[in-house]
Amino acid sequence: MIYHGARASDNVTSAPRRLGCCFTKEGTEMPTATVTPRKESAQPKALPAPNSDFYQLAETLDPEELALVKQVRAFLEAKVAPIINKYWAEDAFPFELLPALKELNIGGVGLTGYGCRGGSAKLFGYVAMELARVDPSFCTFWGVHNGLAMGSIYFDGSEEQKQKWLPPMARMEQIGCFGLTEPLVGSGSGGGLTTTAKREGDTWILNGQKKWIGNSPWCDLSVIWARDLGDNQVKGFIVENKTTPGFSVEKMEHKVALRVVQNGLITLTDCRVPEANRLQAGNSFRDTARVLRMTRYMVGWAATGCQMGAYENALSYAQRRLQFGKPIASFQMMQDLLAKMLANVTACQCLMLRLAQMADEDKQQDHHASLAKAFTTSRMRETVGWARELLGANGILLDYNVARFMADSEALYSYEGTLQMQNLIVGKAVTGFSAFV
Ligand SMILES: Cc1cc2nc3c(=O)[nH]c(=O)nc-3n(C[C@H](O)[C@H](O)[C@H](O)COP(=O)(O)OP(=O)(O)OC[C@H]3O[C@@H](n4cnc5c(N)ncnc54)[C@H](O)[C@@H]3O)c2cc1C
């Protein structure tokens, strides 16, 4: 099996183009495709390279931000793209990439101090978009660690806790996960967590299960959200996976989306955690929601990146795939699909850019992030579906780099709160009525 590119027998005119490109600010030349016109004597025609930055969003980055984004893209194209389909097929995480990823220094992008990379909310989002453009799983792994786990400690930890936990996490020496969802409680986790925390002196005893927890089968520490039996409020606890008795994880099998991300079912059986590991500023679900606001914002960017990857690969394929003696990109109905995909991508990019400005001005509220998550993930489902349609049968083969985006988009659509939950949050904000139950 080959995992990238087309076979010679597929009636595709040339090897697939490496999808670099489009940092037009510095005039980087984009790779071009060619197609030979029907007249034997004519020169091959240079075709525009796929570029999903149609409205030149990259121009809004400052030089330092642009440099990091370019580094991230280069890493993904050189190291991740060539091997990721293989890992996806094998339902395995590419640990071989971790040393190079650490060197990229993107731990703690968007967070200030404590050894974090720092930078704006826009940079945080842009990095997520770039990661998802090549691999939504890789973006999710990073988002769980950088956003959910580090974000929980950053927003809800005491100064001492931040000093202790964040620097090694920023260096990616310690990887984290975030345990909120349970086997019986997903959307309703705000009011219905069944995992309990009981205080005994300076120790908390946790009991319950957490399902779907990304990175948990192999990571170092888990932020576990549990209901305090004392005051019935949701509280966060840092659990050291490998050394805490009563903590166990079973890897979840048979996922058909984000197969590179390792999700786990965590079981807590009289799991004893010191008071020093309780997030000192996380005293109710409102404090959990503060983290989710940031990560839903991130998923909006990831959903945009996922569409960019599908669109660029679909366009590249359309330029090379011949039917009736012509590239399918020359057919009107194929151009209609491509224009609709690009419109979705561009709409999402512009929406996320404005939300980034609001986040950087500390104006983003829960309902703003929810609207973005709902809109971008809905557009993403359309876009990846159109990309898959454009490829015909090859659209369902991993080898052609569209099927993976299509499958992975289903997870992005549901995690961090479903479409219905996001729209209920928006609905409450605009009507003044809560319609959750
Ligand atoms: C790949 C993946 C990775 C994940 N990673 C993590 C992780 O790292 N940590 C973590 O804590 N969780 C994680 N999750 C869990 C995820 O956040 C939940 O799956 C999600 O919140 C939805 O919960 P649920 O699947 O239990 O669906 P349910 O809550 O059972 O919902 C089922 C359906 O009912 C609808 N629904 C529910 N309530 C209402 C209502 N009041 N009104 C209208 N419709 C309603 C929902 O919208 C949905 O369509 C992950 C999930 C996936 C798929």
The ligand as an ORCA input file, in Angstrom:
! r2SCAN-3c Opt
* xyz 0 1
  C     -12.393     12.005     19.153
  C     -12.940     12.572     20.404
  C     -12.071     13.090     21.351
  C     -12.554     13.561     22.565
  N     -11.676     14.001     23.492
  C     -12.130     14.351     24.733
  C     -11.208     14.720     25.762
  O      -9.991     14.754     25.547
  N     -11.711     15.028     26.984
  C     -13.047     15.008     27.255
  O     -13.419     15.310     28.386
  N     -13.949     14.681     26.283
  C     -13.518     14.340     25.036
  N     -14.415     13.985     24.042
  C     -15.834     13.917     24.364
  C     -16.693     14.976     23.687
  O     -16.445     16.244     24.218
  C     -18.143     14.533     23.796
  O     -18.282     13.412     22.965
  C     -19.125     15.607     23.402
  O     -19.149     16.640     24.340
  C     -20.552     15.071     23.226
  O     -20.932     14.242     24.283
  P     -21.528     12.780     23.977
  O     -20.695     12.146     22.923
  O     -21.654     12.065     25.264
  O     -22.943     13.016     23.314
  P     -24.350     13.178     24.089
  O     -24.225     14.205     25.133
  O     -24.852     11.835     24.497
  O     -25.258     13.757     22.928
  C     -25.892     12.920     21.931
  C     -26.746     13.827     21.036
  O     -27.763     14.476     21.832
  C     -27.700     15.880     21.627
  N     -28.119     16.568     22.852
  C     -27.704     16.353     24.108
  N     -28.310     17.178     24.962
  C     -29.138     17.958     24.238
  C     -30.047     19.032     24.537
  N     -30.220     19.496     25.787
  N     -30.727     19.588     23.524
  C     -30.552     19.153     22.235
  N     -29.720     18.149     21.890
  C     -29.021     17.565     22.883
  C     -26.255     16.154     21.278
  O     -26.096     17.394     20.600
  C     -25.910     14.944     20.419
  O     -26.327     15.150     19.103
  C     -13.940     13.542     22.813
  C     -14.811     13.048     21.832
  C     -14.326     12.568     20.638
  C     -15.284     12.036     19.629
*
